[in-house]
Amino acid sequence: MEEQQETTVVLADDHAIVREGIASLCAAHGMRILGQCAEGATALELVTSLRPDFAILDLHMPGMTGVEVIRRLRMTGSSAKLLILSISREESTVMEALRAGADGYLLKDGPARHLLDAISFVRDGGVYVSPLLRGAGLFTRSERISEDPLSSLSPREMEVFSYLVNGLRAKDIAELLDISPKTVDTYRASLMRKLNVHDLVGLVKFAIERNLTSTSVQR
């Protein structure tokens, strides 16, 4: 049986006690902490240079928010799984994080188990939202408000979507965006999940219905 590769993590939170608690939890479950910091700009540098599997980012940090860190990382093609940790339950805040490219949104007042669940769920290609938010019906309301599921795609997912429905292969898309084919596959799986489409034929049909098959992507 092939041994599972160790999961690596970068932590960013301006409260040391929170970082230490998360680091201890991760270490106790076989994960390795590559770096910790208290500021958004430093988090951006650490994730870019250390290339962790996961980055756990506080929403509000000095200098640069966690959402802005995520936005910049996605623009550069980072393949790290990005989780936001926050006290905010505001629907607009949660949706902003997910649209920026967050793979998960967790509440600081939730149990430690939620973080472990999020890491496991996101590692398998899912997008995790705290059950405390789902239980409040937040995303049911969001789905009614949003008329077009395309609005849920991050800028990079929209690029990949556009290239896919215009017939490009993952290898070609990877070269155009200067990312790996594996990263393209990750974006493809994420965008198809958000659009509730299960194969490429369905994706093309979705695009045709919205007259998007000749979409021009600006880089």
Phi, psi and omega in degrees: 000132182287133181287135181287135180293142180296135178277130181252148189220142167246135181246138177221114177202139183279004174248114184301323183294327177291314179300315182296322179294316179293319180299318179295319179297314181296314181298322180293342180246027169082013179263156182245127179274117181276330182190156178224151178201172183243355185235149183297316181298321178293322177300317178300316180295317182294315181294321180294318185275324185270341177051058179287166173289322182228148167233128178252115192239129173293144180294314184251111177228156178300135172088316184206129181287163176299324179295319179293323175301313180299315181303316181290323178295319179293325178295331180268359177084019179301137180262005179297145173279128190243120181246133175263136177242125188206163172264351186281132175252009182294131181301317182297325180291315179298314182294324177299318180296315182292321179290332177288342179122010177296141177269350180193155179225118183239148177266138181293337179269008175277166179288156179302330181303327181297323179294316178295320177298318181298314181299316179295315183293316181290324178302327181272008175101005181270171172245120189258133173234135182313131177301336178294330177279317179297322180296333179277358178079013184303314186279343171293318177295319182298319182295326178289324182288320184277114181280332184237118181296345177300334181293345180275350183280142173286164179305319181289322177297323179294322177298311181297317177305312183298317179292320181299313185286350175259016168092006180280145176277162180303321180298317180293318179297319179301318179293319181295321183265358180059046175228174182276154175303327179296320178294322176301316179298323179296314178296319180298315180297320181293314183291324179293324177295317180294326180272357181059044178242141190249352177204173184295324178300316178295326179293317179294319178300317178302316182292320180297318180299334181252012178056046183247008186286348176244025181301133177262125182261124178266135180250000000 
